Amino acid sequence: MARALNRRFYRFSVGGLADVAEIKGHRRTYVGAMPGKMVQCLKNVGTANPLVLIDEIDKLGKGHAGDPASALLELLDPEQNANFLDHFLDVPIDLSKVLFVCTANVVEMIPNPLLDRMEVIALAGYITDEKMHIARDYLEKTTREACGIKSEQVEVTDAALLALIENYCREAGVRNLQKQIEKIYRKIALQLVRQGVTNEQSLKVSLQQGAKQLREKSTEEPTQIADDGPGGKKLEDGNSHERATTTTLTESEQAIEVSLHEQPNGTATEESEATSHEHLVEQLEADKVQPTLLSSDGIATTDQPVDSKVNIKTSDVKDVKVDNVIEKVIVDVSNLADFVGKPVFHAERIYDQTPVGVVMGLAWTAMGGSTLYVETALVEQGEGKGALLLTGQLGDVMKESAQIAHTVARAILLQKEPDNPFFADSKLHLHVPAGATPKDGPSAGCTMITSMLSLAMKKHVKKELAMTGEVTLTGRILPIGGVKEKIIAARRSEVKTIIFPSANRRDFDELAANVKEGLEVHFVDDYNQIFELAFGSNSKPQI
């Protein structure tokens, strides 16, 4: 934002801030007095109109030194900050040209007088497609560079990345996704290093084996040397030359072995390995072109070229190669658990066809959105035993929604089937699975009514149907929040038909086309419309 507006940028965090002097400054009578944050900001940026980011404003503290939230009122109020007074300078400062941007996770934690002076912009979490692009274009590249891995050494397939997002990282942001990607690349880096150590050890062994093979070949045949030069002597017995040649080869082998043993722990760098290999070849070639002669005095000499039958081929050494090519590491769905462990999240969809008394609802969570089932079962039946038992760690608002749903369902059943005394004579048990997870909110009202009516009429709900909406005692459907998150949760569970309150049509229209693609969405005002969609056979979308 600062680059786009061509302004200087300054950031400070107020999370846990409990001293008003951090905002207003200390009076000069105190030892160690300092000006407030805004004076320090103007001093650093050197301009009167910077962009100032105040981070974590919902986590302000409050201590014996005053209430910083009240001090921020003067700072953020456009009617007052033109004459902001810092205690250290004790002169008014014009902050009306400063653009303030504050960040918070929970708006409810911000004091109302302070929130009233702000314009709230709610940023929804990333959807799966957005996380895929962020991971490919940014997270993978930075992590790969940090781990020293080349792109041609590793391939993370799209299926593996999608499984990582869906089964391990369902949070609204990408912080946890970055941690998982870093974990994958750290393990791959360790794997590549271990492969490199194995290759270096195999190089030492191969060079020693190559020298041994050459020594064996040189001792297989005695060598005959003919010399027609003056003072020369024809030797029928090649034992002397054999000893000389063997001695020369042995010296070469010892030199190579010494160079190998000089490396610490037997691990040589690639440069030392190449040098050792070339040194072996050069020495053997030198032995080939300089055959040993015996003079009349029996002393070995190499003054004159002779015809030799010693055939030491350097190709025998050149053929001894070490495979330093490391296979490409491919991360797929099949081996993803080896890098990041077992999946944290599992499929939320339990039934292909929900049984009688079970209906799928949609919920907003801190992780984005999720689908949940509302289950209703018959406990006992008898005249005058109508009652409702609730379980699933439901909050107070959700318990009230269940009571409202029970009353509305009883009225609708009386309207649809007047002779059915099910609710009057039946004790029902309503449960929302995942009992360890606290649940609250009014948006499950229509789901609870449908679950109860399904059990009362012994009818299945339409397949691949999910719904959300608050219900009044008269059967009206009120709007809910978190439309985008709930649609993403429905797509993740492969739901094709969704029911929303009519008041949420505007929120749905603002969504991107790829989020709405392939969904059949109905907008309703009254529960009777939901009844026709859930239990009727011919229902058409009302988009």
N, C-alpha and C positions, 0 to 999 in steps of 0.2 A: 504493500500500500504506500509506503514512504517513497519507494522508487517511482511508482506511478504518479504520485503527486509532486515529485521532485522536492521532497522535504527531508530534513535531517531526522534520524530515528533515535529514540531513547527508550529504554525499557527498565522497569523496576517492579519487583514483586512485593505485595503487601500481605502475603500469606503468613499468618501468625503475628502480624504487626500489632503491638499493644501499646505503643508509645506515640502520643500525639506530636511530640517533638520531631519525629521522623518526617512528618508532613509539614508542620508549621515552623520547625527550627527551634534551637535552644536560645534562650536569652543570653546575652554576652556576659552577664554577671557570673555564669557558671564556668567552672574549670572544664576545659575540653569542649566548649560550646561549638556547634557546627550549624550551618544553615540547613534548611529542609531539603527534601528530595527535589522539589521543583526548581529551587535556586541552583542546586548542583547540576540539574538537567540543563538549564539555560547556560550555565557556565561551560559545560562540556560541548554542547552543540553549537553555541555561538550564534544562534538565530532566535528570533522571537516567535516563529511559527513552526516548531517541530511537530512530529507525530510521536506522542507519548503512549506507550503501552503499559497499562497498569494490570499486572497479572495476578490471578487468584484473588479477585476482589470479594469472592464469596467466603473466603477463609480469614477474614479480618478477626484479630483478637480484641480483647477488652480487658484492661488491667487497671492497676492503681494510678497509672500515669495518664488516664483519660480514655476517651473512646475515639479511636482513629476514624471510625465510620462517620461520626459527626464532623470531624475535621475535614473529611473529604467532601462534605456538602458544599463548603465554600470553594473548594478547588474545582468541582465539576459543575457547579451552578453557573450557567452563562450570564446570569444577572449579577453575580457577585465576583467572579474571578477576574474582572477587569481591574479590581482594586485589591488583589490578594496581598495580605500582609504577612510577611515572614518575620518572626520574632528576632532573628539574628540581625537582619539588615534594618528592620524597623522602618521600612519605607514600602509604600504600595507598589506592587508589580502587576503589570498587565499580562494576564494569561488568556485573554479572550481570543487570541489568534492561534492558540495551541489546539490541535486536534487530539482528543483523548479517546483511546480505545481500551476497553476493559474486557477481561476474560473471566468466565466463571463456568463451573460445571453444573451447579444447582442454583437456579434463580431464586428459589424460596429462601435461601440462606442470606440473601442480600437484604439489608434493612429497607423497609418500604419507602421512607423519605429519600434514601439514596437511589433506589431503583426508579423512583418517579422522575429523576433528572437524567435518565438514560433512555436511549432507544434500543430495545432488545431485538437482536437478530438471532434467531434460533438456527443452528447449523445441524442438520441431520447427519447421522453416521454414514459411512461409506457403504455402498452396496457391493455385492460380490464382484461385478464387472470392474468397478472402480478400484477395488483392492487388487485385482489381477493386474491392471495396468500400472498401478503404483509399484507393485512388487517387481514387475518385469522392467520397468523403465528406470527405477531408482533404487529400490532396496537391494535387489540382486547385484547390481553393478557396484554399489558402494561396499557391500559385504565381500564381494569377490576381490576387489582391490585391497581391502583391509587384510584379507587372509592370504594374499599373494597367489591367487589361483587364476589361471588363464581361462578364457571363455571356452576354448576348445577342449579343456580337460574335464568339464562338468556340463551336464545337461539335466535340468529339472523340467520334467514334462508338464504340459498344461493340466493334465489329469491329476498329477501329484500336487501341483500348486492349488488347484481347486479343492482337492481333498484336505489340504492343509488349512485353507480358509474356512471350509464348512465344518470340519471336525475338530479343529484345534483353536481357531481364532475367530470367534463370533462377536468380538467386541466392536463398538462403534468405530474406533480408530484403527490404526495399524501398528501400534506400539508392540503388542504381543506377536503380531505377524513378523515384525522385524526380529524379535528375539528368536523365534522358531527358525527363520531363515539363517540367522547367524549361527544357530546350533548346528544346522545341517552343514554349512560350509566349514565350520571348525572341525567337524568329524571327517569331512572329505579331505581337508588339509592334512590332518593326522594320517589318514589312510595313504595319501600320496607320498608323504615323507617316509612312511614305513616301506613302501614299495621302492623308493629311491635307495634306501639303505641296503635292501636285499640285492639290488642290481650292482652296487659297488662291491659287495662281498663276492658276487659271482664273477666280476671282472678279475679280481686277484686270483681266484681259483683257475679261471680260464687261461690266464697268462702262464701260470705255473705248469698247467697241463700241456700248453703249446711248447714250452721249453723242453719238457720231458720227452714229448714225441720227437722233437728234432734230435735230441741226444740219442734216442733209440735208433732212429734212421741212420744217423752218422756212424754207428757202431756195427750196422748190419753187414757192410761190405768193406773189405780191405782196399785201400786206394793205391794204385800204381801210378808212379810219376815218371815220365820219360823226359830226358833233357839232352838235347843235341848240342848245347852251347859248349864253348871252351871251358875246360875245367869241370864240366858237368859229369855226373855219374848216374848211370841207369840203375834204378833200384827195383829188383824183382819182388822184394819183400816190402809190403806197404805198412808194416807194423809201426815204424818210426813216424811216418806221416799221420797214421791213425792216432797215435798218442798226441801229436801236436794239435791235430784238429780237435780232438776230444778236449784237450786242455783249453783251447780257445773258446769252445762252446761252453765249457764249464764256467769259465770266467764270466761269460756273458750272462749265464743263468744266475750266477751269484750276484752280479751287479743289479739284475732285475729284481731278484728277491730282496736285496738290501733296500732298493728304492721303494718296494712295496711295504716292507716292515717299518720304514721310517714314518709312515702315516699313522696317526694316533688311532688306536682301537681298530685298526684295519679298515677305516673308512677314509677313502681318498676323494678328493674333489674331482670334478670332471676334467679339469685342466691337467691334474697330475696323472689321471688315468690315460688321457690321450698322449701325454709325454712319455709315459712308461711303454705304451704300445709302440710308439714311433721309435723309441730308443732300442727296443728289441729288434725291430725290422732293420734299422741302420747297422746294428752290430752284426747281424747275420749276413747282410749284404756285403759288409766289409770283409767278413770271413770268406765269402764266396769269391770275391774278386782278387783276394790276396792269398793264393795257395802257398804253402810252406815248402821251401827247397832245402835239401841237405847238401852242404858244400863238401869238398873233399876232406875237410877237417871234421866233418860230422856235426857242424853247427848249423842250426836252422837259419835260413835267410830267405828274403823275398825280393832280391835285387832284380831278377829276370823273370818275365812271364813264362809260364809253362802250361802245357796241356794237362788238364786235370779231369779225372772222372768223378770228382766230388760234385754231386748234384744236390745242393741244398736249395730248395725252392722257397723263396720268401712268401709265395702264395699260401704255403702251409700255415704261416703265421697270420697273414692277412685274412685267411678264412676264419680265424678264431675271433669271432665278433660277439659282443655282448649285447643282448637286446635291451636297450635303454628306453624303448618306447613303452610308455605307461598307458594302459587301456583307459578309455574314456569312462568316467563314472556317470552312470545314468540313474537319476532318482525318479522312481515311478511309484505308482500306488502300491505295488507289491512289496517294495522295500522301504516305504516311507516310515513305517513303524520302527525300523532299525535305527533311524536317525533321530526321531522325535518322540519315540515311545508310543504307547497305546493312545487311541483317540480320546480326547477329553469329552467331547459331545457325541451323542449318538442320534440316530434317526428319531425325530419327534413323532413321526407317524407310526402308530401302533397297529391300526386296523386298515385293511383295504376297503372293507365295508363295515361301517360301525354297527355294532349290535343294537338291539332295542334298548332305549334308555341312555345311549351314549351319543354325544354331539361334540363336534370339534369347534372350539372357539379360538379367538386370536387375542394375544396379549402383548402389551408393550413392556419391555424389560430394559435394564441397564445395558444388556448385551445387544440391544437393537429391537428385536421382536421375536416372538415364539408362538407356536401353536400349543394349545392345551385342550384336554378333553374334560368335559363335564359328565360325570357318571351318576345315574340315579338307579337305585335298586329297591326292591320291595322287601321290607323287613318282616312285617306281619300284617295280616288283614283280618278285620273283624268290625263289627258294627260300632261306630263311634270311636275308632282307634286312629283317626286321622292325625298325623304328626309329621314333623320334619326334623331329621338329624343331620348335622353338618360336620364334615371333617375335611382335612387338607390344609390346615394352618391358614385359615381365611381371616382377613382383617375385618374390622367392624363394618366398614362400608360394604364389603362383599357379603357379609352375613345378612345385612339389611337387604341387599339385592336378592338374596336367596329367599327371604321371607316375602318380598314383593313378588318374585317370580312364582312362588307357591300360590299366592292369592290370585294372580292373573291367570295362571294355568287352570286353576279350579273354575274360574269364571268362563274361560274359553271352552273348556271341556263341557261345561253345562250348556253352552250355546251350541256346540257341535254335536254332542251326544247327550241329550237331556236325561236319558235313562241310565247313564253310567255313573254310579256312586263311588268311583275309585278313590278320589281324594278324601272323601268323607270317612271312608272305612279302611284306609291304608296308612301304615306308618312307613315313611320313605326315608332312605338314607342317600344324601347327596354328597359326593366326594369329588374333589379336584386332585388328580394325581400329582406326584412329586411333593409328598407331604412335608419334606424337609425344607421346601422353599416357601417363604412367606408370600402370600398373595393378597392383594387388595385392589379396590377400584370398582366402579359401577358398570363397566363396559361388558360384563358377562351376563347381564340380566336376560337378554333375549336368548342366549345359549342355554341358560338354566330352564327357562320356560319350555323350550323345544325339547330338552332332555326329559322333563317330567311328562309332557304330552306324549312323547314317543313311548314311554313306559305305560302310560295309562291306556293308550289306544293300541299298544302292541304293534306299532308300525316302525319300520326302518326309516331313517332320514335319507334323503337323496345322497348318492355316492359322491365323494370328492367335493363336499360342501363345507364351508366354514363361515362363521358369522360373528359380528360384534356390534354392540349397541346397548345403551342404557334404556331401561324400560320404566315407565311410570305406572301407577296403579290403574290408569285408564287404558293402558296398552300403547301409549305413544312412545316412539323411538327417538331418543335424544342423541345429539352428536357426541363423538368420542375423540380422543387424541391419538397421535402416533400412527397415522394412516400409512405412511410410507414404510415404517418398520413392520407393520402388520402384513402388508402386501408382500414384502420380502420374505417374511416367515411363511406365508402361504405358498409362495413359489418354491421355497426350499422343501416343503412337504408335499409338493406336486398337487396342490389344490387347484381345481379349475374354476369353481364357482364361489364367489364371495358376496356376502350381504353386508352393506354399510348403511348407516342412517343417511337420509336425503341431505341433511345439513352438511355432510362431509363431501358432497360432490365437488365443491370448489377445491378442496385439498387434493382430491383425486385428479382433477384436471390439470393441476400444476406439476404433476409428476412427469418424469421423462417417458418417452414412448417405449423404451426397452424395458422399463419396470412394469408397464401395464400390458405388455404384449402377451397374448395367449390367455388372458383371463376373462371370465364372464362375470361382470360385476353388476349387482342389483342394488338400487337405492330405494329405501322404504321409509314411510312415515308412521305406519301403524303395524302392530304385530300380526294382524290378519294377513297382510301381504307376505310376511315371513312364513306363516303357516302354509300358504299356498305354494310357496317356493320349496319348502322343506319336505312336505308330504304330498304335494301334487305331482303329476307326471308331465304336464305340458307347461313349462315355465320358460319365458323368454327374457333375455337381458333388457334392462331399462336404462341403458346408457344413452 
